[in-house]
């Protein structure tokens, strides 16, 4: 009986992780829509900037950002915006981004909380997200400055 319960628990855990992973990160591809969500939810904005032909960008999107724990943290604590350098070169240029991938965390009151140039694995990404989330919580704006 006990073995059956452990097996059932393991099966439920696998199903739960698979459903989170299948869902993936809820990405915005339009900056205005993402900022509107930041205003409504009062969550920080996570921006992933990539470019075509970048093997580390693909590795970050398909590996690191598909990790079930990363997906869970991002969907619960951040608004996620994905920007492709080829699709929006002016936006990327205005941000001064020259290395890909680049991950930005911006607080709801427009303060840059973190900027990471290059690939990170899932553990590194979760740590950076958690640190940025904590810093954002400490600076909760009464009103957004935008």
Phi and psi in radians as a Rosetta constraint file:
Dihedral C 1 N 2 CA 2 C 2 CIRCULARHARMONIC -1.086 0.35
Dihedral N 2 CA 2 C 2 N 3 CIRCULARHARMONIC -0.717 0.35
Dihedral C 2 N 3 CA 3 C 3 CIRCULARHARMONIC -1.080 0.35
Dihedral N 3 CA 3 C 3 N 4 CIRCULARHARMONIC -0.704 0.35
Dihedral C 3 N 4 CA 4 C 4 CIRCULARHARMONIC -1.094 0.35
Dihedral N 4 CA 4 C 4 N 5 CIRCULARHARMONIC -0.726 0.35
Dihedral C 4 N 5 CA 5 C 5 CIRCULARHARMONIC -1.135 0.35
Dihedral N 5 CA 5 C 5 N 6 CIRCULARHARMONIC -0.704 0.35
Dihedral C 5 N 6 CA 6 C 6 CIRCULARHARMONIC -1.115 0.35
Dihedral N 6 CA 6 C 6 N 7 CIRCULARHARMONIC -0.764 0.35
Dihedral C 6 N 7 CA 7 C 7 CIRCULARHARMONIC -1.079 0.35
Dihedral N 7 CA 7 C 7 N 8 CIRCULARHARMONIC -0.737 0.35
Dihedral C 7 N 8 CA 8 C 8 CIRCULARHARMONIC -1.126 0.35
Dihedral N 8 CA 8 C 8 N 9 CIRCULARHARMONIC -0.728 0.35
Dihedral C 8 N 9 CA 9 C 9 CIRCULARHARMONIC -1.091 0.35
Dihedral N 9 CA 9 C 9 N 10 CIRCULARHARMONIC -0.738 0.35
Dihedral C 9 N 10 CA 10 C 10 CIRCULARHARMONIC -1.111 0.35
Dihedral N 10 CA 10 C 10 N 11 CIRCULARHARMONIC -0.763 0.35
Dihedral C 10 N 11 CA 11 C 11 CIRCULARHARMONIC -1.072 0.35
Dihedral N 11 CA 11 C 11 N 12 CIRCULARHARMONIC -0.778 0.35
Dihedral C 11 N 12 CA 12 C 12 CIRCULARHARMONIC -1.106 0.35
Dihedral N 12 CA 12 C 12 N 13 CIRCULARHARMONIC -0.671 0.35
Dihedral C 12 N 13 CA 13 C 13 CIRCULARHARMONIC -1.097 0.35
Dihedral N 13 CA 13 C 13 N 14 CIRCULARHARMONIC -0.757 0.35
Dihedral C 13 N 14 CA 14 C 14 CIRCULARHARMONIC -1.110 0.35
Dihedral N 14 CA 14 C 14 N 15 CIRCULARHARMONIC -0.765 0.35
Dihedral C 14 N 15 CA 15 C 15 CIRCULARHARMONIC -1.097 0.35
Dihedral N 15 CA 15 C 15 N 16 CIRCULARHARMONIC -0.741 0.35
Dihedral C 15 N 16 CA 16 C 16 CIRCULARHARMONIC -1.111 0.35
Dihedral N 16 CA 16 C 16 N 17 CIRCULARHARMONIC -0.813 0.35
Dihedral C 16 N 17 CA 17 C 17 CIRCULARHARMONIC -1.106 0.35
Dihedral N 17 CA 17 C 17 N 18 CIRCULARHARMONIC -0.729 0.35
Dihedral C 17 N 18 CA 18 C 18 CIRCULARHARMONIC -1.111 0.35
Dihedral N 18 CA 18 C 18 N 19 CIRCULARHARMONIC -0.677 0.35
Dihedral C 18 N 19 CA 19 C 19 CIRCULARHARMONIC -1.220 0.35
Dihedral N 19 CA 19 C 19 N 20 CIRCULARHARMONIC -0.649 0.35
Dihedral C 19 N 20 CA 20 C 20 CIRCULARHARMONIC -1.133 0.35
Dihedral N 20 CA 20 C 20 N 21 CIRCULARHARMONIC -0.784 0.35
Dihedral C 20 N 21 CA 21 C 21 CIRCULARHARMONIC -1.161 0.35
Dihedral N 21 CA 21 C 21 N 22 CIRCULARHARMONIC -0.657 0.35
Dihedral C 21 N 22 CA 22 C 22 CIRCULARHARMONIC -1.142 0.35
Dihedral N 22 CA 22 C 22 N 23 CIRCULARHARMONIC -0.616 0.35
Dihedral C 22 N 23 CA 23 C 23 CIRCULARHARMONIC -1.195 0.35
Dihedral N 23 CA 23 C 23 N 24 CIRCULARHARMONIC -0.785 0.35
Dihedral C 23 N 24 CA 24 C 24 CIRCULARHARMONIC 1.264 0.35
Dihedral N 24 CA 24 C 24 N 25 CIRCULARHARMONIC -3.117 0.35
Dihedral C 24 N 25 CA 25 C 25 CIRCULARHARMONIC -1.253 0.35
Dihedral N 25 CA 25 C 25 N 26 CIRCULARHARMONIC 2.411 0.35
Dihedral C 25 N 26 CA 26 C 26 CIRCULARHARMONIC -1.459 0.35
Dihedral N 26 CA 26 C 26 N 27 CIRCULARHARMONIC 1.690 0.35
Dihedral C 26 N 27 CA 27 C 27 CIRCULARHARMONIC -1.573 0.35
Dihedral N 27 CA 27 C 27 N 28 CIRCULARHARMONIC 2.456 0.35
Dihedral C 27 N 28 CA 28 C 28 CIRCULARHARMONIC -1.704 0.35
Dihedral N 28 CA 28 C 28 N 29 CIRCULARHARMONIC 2.600 0.35
Dihedral C 28 N 29 CA 29 C 29 CIRCULARHARMONIC -2.057 0.35
Dihedral N 29 CA 29 C 29 N 30 CIRCULARHARMONIC -0.022 0.35
Dihedral C 29 N 30 CA 30 C 30 CIRCULARHARMONIC -2.051 0.35
Dihedral N 30 CA 30 C 30 N 31 CIRCULARHARMONIC 2.150 0.35
Dihedral C 30 N 31 CA 31 C 31 CIRCULARHARMONIC -1.101 0.35
Dihedral N 31 CA 31 C 31 N 32 CIRCULARHARMONIC -0.689 0.35
Dihedral C 31 N 32 CA 32 C 32 CIRCULARHARMONIC -1.091 0.35
Dihedral N 32 CA 32 C 32 N 33 CIRCULARHARMONIC -0.757 0.35
Dihedral C 32 N 33 CA 33 C 33 CIRCULARHARMONIC -1.106 0.35
Dihedral N 33 CA 33 C 33 N 34 CIRCULARHARMONIC -0.718 0.35
Dihedral C 33 N 34 CA 34 C 34 CIRCULARHARMONIC -1.106 0.35
Dihedral N 34 CA 34 C 34 N 35 CIRCULARHARMONIC -0.787 0.35
Dihedral C 34 N 35 CA 35 C 35 CIRCULARHARMONIC -1.124 0.35
Dihedral N 35 CA 35 C 35 N 36 CIRCULARHARMONIC -0.616 0.35
Dihedral C 35 N 36 CA 36 C 36 CIRCULARHARMONIC -1.061 0.35
Dihedral N 36 CA 36 C 36 N 37 CIRCULARHARMONIC -0.714 0.35
Dihedral C 36 N 37 CA 37 C 37 CIRCULARHARMONIC -1.177 0.35
Dihedral N 37 CA 37 C 37 N 38 CIRCULARHARMONIC -0.664 0.35
Dihedral C 37 N 38 CA 38 C 38 CIRCULARHARMONIC -1.029 0.35
Dihedral N 38 CA 38 C 38 N 39 CIRCULARHARMONIC -0.784 0.35
Dihedral C 38 N 39 CA 39 C 39 CIRCULARHARMONIC -1.090 0.35
Dihedral N 39 CA 39 C 39 N 40 CIRCULARHARMONIC -0.714 0.35
Dihedral C 39 N 40 CA 40 C 40 CIRCULARHARMONIC -1.249 0.35
Dihedral N 40 CA 40 C 40 N 41 CIRCULARHARMONIC -0.806 0.35
Dihedral C 40 N 41 CA 41 C 41 CIRCULARHARMONIC -1.571 0.35
Dihedral N 41 CA 41 C 41 N 42 CIRCULARHARMONIC -0.268 0.35
Dihedral C 41 N 42 CA 42 C 42 CIRCULARHARMONIC 0.973 0.35
Dihedral N 42 CA 42 C 42 N 43 CIRCULARHARMONIC 0.684 0.35
Dihedral C 42 N 43 CA 43 C 43 CIRCULARHARMONIC -1.889 0.35
Dihedral N 43 CA 43 C 43 N 44 CIRCULARHARMONIC 2.698 0.35
Dihedral C 43 N 44 CA 44 C 44 CIRCULARHARMONIC -1.207 0.35
Dihedral N 44 CA 44 C 44 N 45 CIRCULARHARMONIC 2.746 0.35
Dihedral C 44 N 45 CA 45 C 45 CIRCULARHARMONIC -1.706 0.35
Dihedral N 45 CA 45 C 45 N 46 CIRCULARHARMONIC 2.209 0.35
Dihedral C 45 N 46 CA 46 C 46 CIRCULARHARMONIC -1.821 0.35
Dihedral N 46 CA 46 C 46 N 47 CIRCULARHARMONIC 2.118 0.35
Dihedral C 46 N 47 CA 47 C 47 CIRCULARHARMONIC -1.985 0.35
Dihedral N 47 CA 47 C 47 N 48 CIRCULARHARMONIC 2.152 0.35
Dihedral C 47 N 48 CA 48 C 48 CIRCULARHARMONIC -1.850 0.35
Dihedral N 48 CA 48 C 48 N 49 CIRCULARHARMONIC 2.100 0.35
Dihedral C 48 N 49 CA 49 C 49 CIRCULARHARMONIC -1.931 0.35
Dihedral N 49 CA 49 C 49 N 50 CIRCULARHARMONIC 2.157 0.35
Dihedral C 49 N 50 CA 50 C 50 CIRCULARHARMONIC -2.237 0.35
Dihedral N 50 CA 50 C 50 N 51 CIRCULARHARMONIC 3.051 0.35
Dihedral C 50 N 51 CA 51 C 51 CIRCULARHARMONIC -2.509 0.35
Dihedral N 51 CA 51 C 51 N 52 CIRCULARHARMONIC 2.685 0.35
Dihedral C 51 N 52 CA 52 C 52 CIRCULARHARMONIC -1.098 0.35
Dihedral N 52 CA 52 C 52 N 53 CIRCULARHARMONIC 2.558 0.35
Dihedral C 52 N 53 CA 53 C 53 CIRCULARHARMONIC 1.345 0.35
Dihedral N 53 CA 53 C 53 N 54 CIRCULARHARMONIC 0.185 0.35
Dihedral C 53 N 54 CA 54 C 54 CIRCULARHARMONIC -1.694 0.35
Dihedral N 54 CA 54 C 54 N 55 CIRCULARHARMONIC 1.863 0.35
Dihedral C 54 N 55 CA 55 C 55 CIRCULARHARMONIC -1.122 0.35
Dihedral N 55 CA 55 C 55 N 56 CIRCULARHARMONIC -0.573 0.35
Dihedral C 55 N 56 CA 56 C 56 CIRCULARHARMONIC -1.279 0.35
Dihedral N 56 CA 56 C 56 N 57 CIRCULARHARMONIC -0.480 0.35
Dihedral C 56 N 57 CA 57 C 57 CIRCULARHARMONIC -1.153 0.35
Dihedral N 57 CA 57 C 57 N 58 CIRCULARHARMONIC -0.769 0.35
Dihedral C 57 N 58 CA 58 C 58 CIRCULARHARMONIC -1.104 0.35
Dihedral N 58 CA 58 C 58 N 59 CIRCULARHARMONIC -0.771 0.35
Dihedral C 58 N 59 CA 59 C 59 CIRCULARHARMONIC -1.079 0.35
Dihedral N 59 CA 59 C 59 N 60 CIRCULARHARMONIC -0.682 0.35
Dihedral C 59 N 60 CA 60 C 60 CIRCULARHARMONIC -1.180 0.35
Dihedral N 60 CA 60 C 60 N 61 CIRCULARHARMONIC -0.809 0.35
Dihedral C 60 N 61 CA 61 C 61 CIRCULARHARMONIC -1.160 0.35
Dihedral N 61 CA 61 C 61 N 62 CIRCULARHARMONIC -0.810 0.35
Dihedral C 61 N 62 CA 62 C 62 CIRCULARHARMONIC -1.532 0.35
Dihedral N 62 CA 62 C 62 N 63 CIRCULARHARMONIC -0.298 0.35
Dihedral C 62 N 63 CA 63 C 63 CIRCULARHARMONIC -1.917 0.35
Dihedral N 63 CA 63 C 63 N 64 CIRCULARHARMONIC -1.345 0.35
Dihedral C 63 N 64 CA 64 C 64 CIRCULARHARMONIC -0.957 0.35
Dihedral N 64 CA 64 C 64 N 65 CIRCULARHARMONIC -0.903 0.35
Dihedral C 64 N 65 CA 65 C 65 CIRCULARHARMONIC -1.459 0.35
Dihedral N 65 CA 65 C 65 N 66 CIRCULARHARMONIC 0.064 0.35
Dihedral C 65 N 66 CA 66 C 66 CIRCULARHARMONIC -1.828 0.35
Dihedral N 66 CA 66 C 66 N 67 CIRCULARHARMONIC -0.097 0.35
Dihedral C 66 N 67 CA 67 C 67 CIRCULARHARMONIC -1.052 0.35
Dihedral N 67 CA 67 C 67 N 68 CIRCULARHARMONIC 2.254 0.35
Dihedral C 67 N 68 CA 68 C 68 CIRCULARHARMONIC -0.964 0.35
Dihedral N 68 CA 68 C 68 N 69 CIRCULARHARMONIC -0.667 0.35
Dihedral C 68 N 69 CA 69 C 69 CIRCULARHARMONIC -1.247 0.35
Dihedral N 69 CA 69 C 69 N 70 CIRCULARHARMONIC -0.642 0.35
Dihedral C 69 N 70 CA 70 C 70 CIRCULARHARMONIC -1.145 0.35
Dihedral N 70 CA 70 C 70 N 71 CIRCULARHARMONIC -0.788 0.35
Dihedral C 70 N 71 CA 71 C 71 CIRCULARHARMONIC -0.997 0.35
Dihedral N 71 CA 71 C 71 N 72 CIRCULARHARMONIC -0.791 0.35
Dihedral C 71 N 72 CA 72 C 72 CIRCULARHARMONIC -1.082 0.35
Dihedral N 72 CA 72 C 72 N 73 CIRCULARHARMONIC -0.804 0.35
Dihedral C 72 N 73 CA 73 C 73 CIRCULARHARMONIC -1.122 0.35
Dihedral N 73 CA 73 C 73 N 74 CIRCULARHARMONIC -0.823 0.35
Dihedral C 73 N 74 CA 74 C 74 CIRCULARHARMONIC -1.078 0.35
Dihedral N 74 CA 74 C 74 N 75 CIRCULARHARMONIC -0.847 0.35
Dihedral C 74 N 75 CA 75 C 75 CIRCULARHARMONIC -1.153 0.35
Dihedral N 75 CA 75 C 75 N 76 CIRCULARHARMONIC -0.538 0.35
Dihedral C 75 N 76 CA 76 C 76 CIRCULARHARMONIC -1.463 0.35
Dihedral N 76 CA 76 C 76 N 77 CIRCULARHARMONIC -0.597 0.35
Dihedral C 76 N 77 CA 77 C 77 CIRCULARHARMONIC -2.032 0.35
Dihedral N 77 CA 77 C 77 N 78 CIRCULARHARMONIC -0.148 0.35
Dihedral C 77 N 78 CA 78 C 78 CIRCULARHARMONIC -2.392 0.35
Dihedral N 78 CA 78 C 78 N 79 CIRCULARHARMONIC 2.798 0.35
Dihedral C 78 N 79 CA 79 C 79 CIRCULARHARMONIC -1.770 0.35
Dihedral N 79 CA 79 C 79 N 80 CIRCULARHARMONIC 2.229 0.35
Dihedral C 79 N 80 CA 80 C 80 CIRCULARHARMONIC -1.852 0.35
Dihedral N 80 CA 80 C 80 N 81 CIRCULARHARMONIC 2.245 0.35
Dihedral C 80 N 81 CA 81 C 81 CIRCULARHARMONIC -2.129 0.35
Dihedral N 81 CA 81 C 81 N 82 CIRCULARHARMONIC 2.231 0.35
Dihedral C 81 N 82 CA 82 C 82 CIRCULARHARMONIC -1.899 0.35
Dihedral N 82 CA 82 C 82 N 83 CIRCULARHARMONIC 2.216 0.35
Dihedral C 82 N 83 CA 83 C 83 CIRCULARHARMONIC -2.172 0.35
Dihedral N 83 CA 83 C 83 N 84 CIRCULARHARMONIC 2.263 0.35
Dihedral C 83 N 84 CA 84 C 84 CIRCULARHARMONIC -1.790 0.35
Dihedral N 84 CA 84 C 84 N 85 CIRCULARHARMONIC 2.225 0.35
Dihedral C 84 N 85 CA 85 C 85 CIRCULARHARMONIC -1.008 0.35
Dihedral N 85 CA 85 C 85 N 86 CIRCULARHARMONIC -0.638 0.35
Dihedral C 85 N 86 CA 86 C 86 CIRCULARHARMONIC -1.249 0.35
Dihedral N 86 CA 86 C 86 N 87 CIRCULARHARMONIC -0.582 0.35
Dihedral C 86 N 87 CA 87 C 87 CIRCULARHARMONIC -1.419 0.35
Dihedral N 87 CA 87 C 87 N 88 CIRCULARHARMONIC -0.482 0.35
Dihedral C 87 N 88 CA 88 C 88 CIRCULARHARMONIC -2.472 0.35
Dihedral N 88 CA 88 C 88 N 89 CIRCULARHARMONIC 1.139 0.35
Dihedral C 88 N 89 CA 89 C 89 CIRCULARHARMONIC -1.106 0.35
Dihedral N 89 CA 89 C 89 N 90 CIRCULARHARMONIC -0.554 0.35
Dihedral C 89 N 90 CA 90 C 90 CIRCULARHARMONIC -1.158 0.35
Dihedral N 90 CA 90 C 90 N 91 CIRCULARHARMONIC -0.738 0.35
Dihedral C 90 N 91 CA 91 C 91 CIRCULARHARMONIC -1.068 0.35
Dihedral N 91 CA 91 C 91 N 92 CIRCULARHARMONIC -0.803 0.35
Dihedral C 91 N 92 CA 92 C 92 CIRCULARHARMONIC -1.136 0.35
Dihedral N 92 CA 92 C 92 N 93 CIRCULARHARMONIC -0.738 0.35
Dihedral C 92 N 93 CA 93 C 93 CIRCULARHARMONIC -1.113 0.35
Dihedral N 93 CA 93 C 93 N 94 CIRCULARHARMONIC -0.752 0.35
Dihedral C 93 N 94 CA 94 C 94 CIRCULARHARMONIC -1.087 0.35
Dihedral N 94 CA 94 C 94 N 95 CIRCULARHARMONIC -0.526 0.35
Dihedral C 94 N 95 CA 95 C 95 CIRCULARHARMONIC -1.441 0.35
Dihedral N 95 CA 95 C 95 N 96 CIRCULARHARMONIC -0.124 0.35
Dihedral C 95 N 96 CA 96 C 96 CIRCULARHARMONIC 1.236 0.35
Dihedral N 96 CA 96 C 96 N 97 CIRCULARHARMONIC 0.495 0.35
Dihedral C 96 N 97 CA 97 C 97 CIRCULARHARMONIC -1.543 0.35
Dihedral N 97 CA 97 C 97 N 98 CIRCULARHARMONIC 2.186 0.35
Dihedral C 97 N 98 CA 98 C 98 CIRCULARHARMONIC -2.196 0.35
Dihedral N 98 CA 98 C 98 N 99 CIRCULARHARMONIC -0.191 0.35
Dihedral C 98 N 99 CA 99 C 99 CIRCULARHARMONIC -1.986 0.35
Dihedral N 99 CA 99 C 99 N 100 CIRCULARHARMONIC 2.496 0.35
Dihedral C 99 N 100 CA 100 C 100 CIRCULARHARMONIC -2.299 0.35
Dihedral N 100 CA 100 C 100 N 101 CIRCULARHARMONIC 2.472 0.35
Dihedral C 100 N 101 CA 101 C 101 CIRCULARHARMONIC -1.259 0.35
Dihedral N 101 CA 101 C 101 N 102 CIRCULARHARMONIC 2.758 0.35
Dihedral C 101 N 102 CA 102 C 102 CIRCULARHARMONIC -2.197 0.35
Dihedral N 102 CA 102 C 102 N 103 CIRCULARHARMONIC 2.368 0.35
Dihedral C 102 N 103 CA 103 C 103 CIRCULARHARMONIC -2.019 0.35
Dihedral N 103 CA 103 C 103 N 104 CIRCULARHARMONIC 2.182 0.35
Dihedral C 103 N 104 CA 104 C 104 CIRCULARHARMONIC -2.015 0.35
Dihedral N 104 CA 104 C 104 N 105 CIRCULARHARMONIC 2.466 0.35
Dihedral C 104 N 105 CA 105 C 105 CIRCULARHARMONIC -2.095 0.35
Dihedral N 105 CA 105 C 105 N 106 CIRCULARHARMONIC 2.126 0.35
Dihedral C 105 N 106 CA 106 C 106 CIRCULARHARMONIC -2.129 0.35
Dihedral N 106 CA 106 C 106 N 107 CIRCULARHARMONIC 2.260 0.35
Dihedral C 106 N 107 CA 107 C 107 CIRCULARHARMONIC -1.219 0.35
Dihedral N 107 CA 107 C 107 N 108 CIRCULARHARMONIC 2.852 0.35
Dihedral C 107 N 108 CA 108 C 108 CIRCULARHARMONIC -1.054 0.35
Dihedral N 108 CA 108 C 108 N 109 CIRCULARHARMONIC -0.342 0.35
Dihedral C 108 N 109 CA 109 C 109 CIRCULARHARMONIC -1.802 0.35
Dihedral N 109 CA 109 C 109 N 110 CIRCULARHARMONIC 0.503 0.35
Dihedral C 109 N 110 CA 110 C 110 CIRCULARHARMONIC 1.248 0.35
Dihedral N 110 CA 110 C 110 N 111 CIRCULARHARMONIC 0.346 0.35
Dihedral C 110 N 111 CA 111 C 111 CIRCULARHARMONIC -1.638 0.35
Dihedral N 111 CA 111 C 111 N 112 CIRCULARHARMONIC 2.286 0.35
Dihedral C 111 N 112 CA 112 C 112 CIRCULARHARMONIC -1.236 0.35
Dihedral N 112 CA 112 C 112 N 113 CIRCULARHARMONIC 2.019 0.35
Dihedral C 112 N 113 CA 113 C 113 CIRCULARHARMONIC -1.622 0.35
Dihedral N 113 CA 113 C 113 N 114 CIRCULARHARMONIC -0.547 0.35
Dihedral C 113 N 114 CA 114 C 114 CIRCULARHARMONIC -2.796 0.35
Dihedral N 114 CA 114 C 114 N 115 CIRCULARHARMONIC 2.600 0.35
Dihedral C 114 N 115 CA 115 C 115 CIRCULARHARMONIC -2.475 0.35
Dihedral N 115 CA 115 C 115 N 116 CIRCULARHARMONIC 2.047 0.35
Dihedral C 115 N 116 CA 116 C 116 CIRCULARHARMONIC -2.087 0.35
Dihedral N 116 CA 116 C 116 N 117 CIRCULARHARMONIC 2.092 0.35
Dihedral C 116 N 117 CA 117 C 117 CIRCULARHARMONIC -1.711 0.35
Dihedral N 117 CA 117 C 117 N 118 CIRCULARHARMONIC 2.163 0.35
Dihedral C 117 N 118 CA 118 C 118 CIRCULARHARMONIC 1.769 0.35
Dihedral N 118 CA 118 C 118 N 119 CIRCULARHARMONIC 3.094 0.35
Dihedral C 118 N 119 CA 119 C 119 CIRCULARHARMONIC -1.247 0.35
Dihedral N 119 CA 119 C 119 N 120 CIRCULARHARMONIC 2.489 0.35
Dihedral C 119 N 120 CA 120 C 120 CIRCULARHARMONIC -2.320 0.35
Dihedral N 120 CA 120 C 120 N 121 CIRCULARHARMONIC 2.557 0.35
Dihedral C 120 N 121 CA 121 C 121 CIRCULARHARMONIC -1.397 0.35
Dihedral N 121 CA 121 C 121 N 122 CIRCULARHARMONIC 3.114 0.35
Dihedral C 121 N 122 CA 122 C 122 CIRCULARHARMONIC -1.101 0.35
Dihedral N 122 CA 122 C 122 N 123 CIRCULARHARMONIC -0.751 0.35
Dihedral C 122 N 123 CA 123 C 123 CIRCULARHARMONIC -1.098 0.35
Dihedral N 123 CA 123 C 123 N 124 CIRCULARHARMONIC -0.776 0.35
Dihedral C 123 N 124 CA 124 C 124 CIRCULARHARMONIC -1.095 0.35
Dihedral N 124 CA 124 C 124 N 125 CIRCULARHARMONIC -0.727 0.35
Dihedral C 124 N 125 CA 125 C 125 CIRCULARHARMONIC -1.136 0.35
Dihedral N 125 CA 125 C 125 N 126 CIRCULARHARMONIC -0.792 0.35
Dihedral C 125 N 126 CA 126 C 126 CIRCULARHARMONIC -1.050 0.35
Dihedral N 126 CA 126 C 126 N 127 CIRCULARHARMONIC -0.709 0.35
Dihedral C 126 N 127 CA 127 C 127 CIRCULARHARMONIC -1.115 0.35
Dihedral N 127 CA 127 C 127 N 128 CIRCULARHARMONIC -0.790 0.35
Dihedral C 127 N 128 CA 128 C 128 CIRCULARHARMONIC -1.120 0.35
Dihedral N 128 CA 128 C 128 N 129 CIRCULARHARMONIC -0.723 0.35
Dihedral C 128 N 129 CA 129 C 129 CIRCULARHARMONIC -1.116 0.35
Dihedral N 129 CA 129 C 129 N 130 CIRCULARHARMONIC -0.757 0.35
Dihedral C 129 N 130 CA 130 C 130 CIRCULARHARMONIC -1.121 0.35
Dihedral N 130 CA 130 C 130 N 131 CIRCULARHARMONIC -0.745 0.35
Dihedral C 130 N 131 CA 131 C 131 CIRCULARHARMONIC -1.099 0.35
Dihedral N 131 CA 131 C 131 N 132 CIRCULARHARMONIC -0.738 0.35
Dihedral C 131 N 132 CA 132 C 132 CIRCULARHARMONIC -1.166 0.35
Dihedral N 132 CA 132 C 132 N 133 CIRCULARHARMONIC -0.680 0.35
Dihedral C 132 N 133 CA 133 C 133 CIRCULARHARMONIC -1.110 0.35
Dihedral N 133 CA 133 C 133 N 134 CIRCULARHARMONIC -0.781 0.35
Dihedral C 133 N 134 CA 134 C 134 CIRCULARHARMONIC -1.069 0.35
Dihedral N 134 CA 134 C 134 N 135 CIRCULARHARMONIC -0.783 0.35
Dihedral C 134 N 135 CA 135 C 135 CIRCULARHARMONIC -1.104 0.35
Dihedral N 135 CA 135 C 135 N 136 CIRCULARHARMONIC -0.669 0.35
Dihedral C 135 N 136 CA 136 C 136 CIRCULARHARMONIC -1.158 0.35
Dihedral N 136 CA 136 C 136 N 137 CIRCULARHARMONIC -0.726 0.35
Dihedral C 136 N 137 CA 137 C 137 CIRCULARHARMONIC -1.070 0.35
Dihedral N 137 CA 137 C 137 N 138 CIRCULARHARMONIC -0.634 0.35
Dihedral C 137 N 138 CA 138 C 138 CIRCULARHARMONIC -1.216 0.35
Dihedral N 138 CA 138 C 138 N 139 CIRCULARHARMONIC -0.358 0.35
Dihedral C 138 N 139 CA 139 C 139 CIRCULARHARMONIC -1.985 0.35
Dihedral N 139 CA 139 C 139 N 140 CIRCULARHARMONIC 0.421 0.35
Dihedral C 139 N 140 CA 140 C 140 CIRCULARHARMONIC -0.772 0.35
Dihedral N 140 CA 140 C 140 N 141 CIRCULARHARMONIC 2.095 0.35
Dihedral C 140 N 141 CA 141 C 141 CIRCULARHARMONIC -1.322 0.35
Dihedral N 141 CA 141 C 141 N 142 CIRCULARHARMONIC 2.511 0.35
Dihedral C 141 N 142 CA 142 C 142 CIRCULARHARMONIC -1.294 0.35
Dihedral N 142 CA 142 C 142 N 143 CIRCULARHARMONIC -0.708 0.35
Dihedral C 142 N 143 CA 143 C 143 CIRCULARHARMONIC -2.418 0.35
Dihedral N 143 CA 143 C 143 N 144 CIRCULARHARMONIC 2.467 0.35
Dihedral C 143 N 144 CA 144 C 144 CIRCULARHARMONIC -1.145 0.35
Dihedral N 144 CA 144 C 144 N 145 CIRCULARHARMONIC 2.548 0.35
Dihedral C 144 N 145 CA 145 C 145 CIRCULARHARMONIC -1.535 0.35
Dihedral N 145 CA 145 C 145 N 146 CIRCULARHARMONIC -0.072 0.35
